[in-house]
Amino acid sequence: MPFIFIDYTGLYFTAVAKTPVPVIISGKFVRIRNGTTDYVIFSPKEFTKFHANIVQRFCLDKGIEGNYDPEGKRYDIPDRSWVVLGGGKFEKDENGKTLRLYDNSLAYGKFEKQGLREAISSLPEYAGFTVLIE
């Protein structure tokens, strides 16, 4: 199954905050599937306050139609070929070489864990990291 990792950390710190990327970063993430392709999207907490904001940014970047639900808590994708497989929080420690994935999304539920550790561990940016999934 193809795996695509998107991380808005660099975008936020270099373009928006105009500060160096910290050694320890925390934020939220969502997992989205389209057919057989999995996307995992990380965003620092300073950039996107809610999981729905991450889904919205992803859709805008990819040209995917979507909209907020009536309460404004979820950003939904009407095209049924796209499925949000939950979300959670992350903490990345560059010095300690650890990435911790935990918690859940109030809007989308607990993230799907299956295959996630292996997929992230195979990424060049996480070579040598211990990936902890709670």
C-alpha positions in Angstrom: 0.0 0.0 0.0 1.5 3.4 -1.0 2.2 5.7 2.0 2.6 9.5 1.7 3.8 11.5 4.6 3.0 15.2 4.7 4.5 17.4 7.5 3.5 21.1 7.8 6.2 21.7 10.4 8.7 23.2 8.0 6.1 25.4 6.4 4.9 26.7 9.7 8.2 27.5 11.3 10.0 28.9 8.2 7.2 30.6 6.4 4.7 31.6 9.0 6.6 31.9 12.4 9.9 32.7 10.7 11.8 30.9 13.5 14.1 27.9 13.5 12.4 24.6 13.8 12.6 23.6 17.5 14.3 20.4 18.6 11.1 19.1 20.3 7.9 19.6 18.3 4.4 18.6 19.3 1.2 18.8 17.3 -1.6 16.8 15.8 -2.0 14.5 12.9 -4.6 12.7 10.8 -4.5 9.6 8.7 -6.5 9.7 5.4 -6.9 6.9 2.8 -7.8 7.2 -0.8 -8.2 3.8 -2.5 -5.0 2.0 -1.6 -2.9 5.1 -0.7 -2.5 6.2 2.9 -1.7 9.8 3.8 -0.4 10.8 7.3 -0.4 14.5 7.8 1.5 16.2 10.7 0.9 19.7 11.8 2.4 21.6 14.7 0.0 22.7 17.4 0.8 26.4 16.6 -0.3 26.0 13.0 -3.6 24.0 13.2 -5.5 24.0 16.4 -8.0 21.2 15.5 -7.8 18.0 13.5 -10.4 19.4 11.1 -8.1 22.3 10.3 -5.5 19.7 9.1 -8.0 17.9 6.9 -9.1 21.3 5.5 -5.5 22.3 4.7 -4.8 18.9 3.1 -7.9 19.2 0.9 -7.0 22.8 -0.1 -3.4 21.8 -1.0 -4.6 18.8 -3.0 -7.6 20.4 -4.7 -10.1 18.1 -3.0 -13.6 19.4 -2.3 -14.7 19.5 1.3 -16.7 21.5 3.8 -17.3 21.9 7.5 -20.2 20.1 9.2 -23.0 22.3 10.6 -21.3 22.5 14.0 -17.9 23.3 12.5 -16.2 20.4 14.3 -15.3 18.3 11.2 -14.1 19.0 7.8 -15.8 16.4 5.6 -14.8 15.2 2.2 -18.0 14.4 0.2 -16.1 12.1 -2.3 -16.5 8.7 -0.6 -13.2 7.5 -2.1 -11.5 9.6 0.6 -11.8 8.3 4.2 -10.4 10.0 7.4 -9.0 7.1 9.5 -8.8 9.1 12.7 -6.2 11.3 14.2 -4.1 11.9 17.3 -1.2 13.8 18.7 2.5 13.6 18.0 5.7 14.6 19.8 9.0 14.5 17.9 12.3 14.8 19.8 15.1 15.4 17.3 17.9 14.9 19.9 16.4 11.8 21.5 15.4 10.4 18.1 11.9 9.5 19.2 8.5 10.1 17.6 5.5 9.4 19.9 2.0 9.0 18.4 -0.8 9.0 21.0 -4.3 10.2 21.9 -7.2 10.6 19.5 -9.2 13.1 17.6 -12.6 14.3 19.0 -13.8 14.9 15.5 -12.5 11.8 13.7 -11.8 9.3 16.5 -8.7 7.2 17.3 -6.2 6.8 14.5 -5.7 3.5 12.7 -2.5 2.0 14.0 -2.1 -0.9 11.5 1.1 -0.5 9.5 1.8 3.0 10.8 5.0 2.3 12.7 6.6 0.4 9.7 5.5 3.1 7.2 6.9 6.0 9.3 10.1 4.1 10.2 10.8 3.6 6.5 10.9 7.4 5.8 14.4 8.9 5.4 13.5 11.8 7.8 12.8 9.2 10.5 15.8 6.9 10.0 17.2 6.0 13.4 14.1 7.2 15.2 12.2 5.0 17.7 8.5 5.3 16.8 6.3 4.8 19.8 2.6 4.3 19.2 0.3 4.4 22.2 
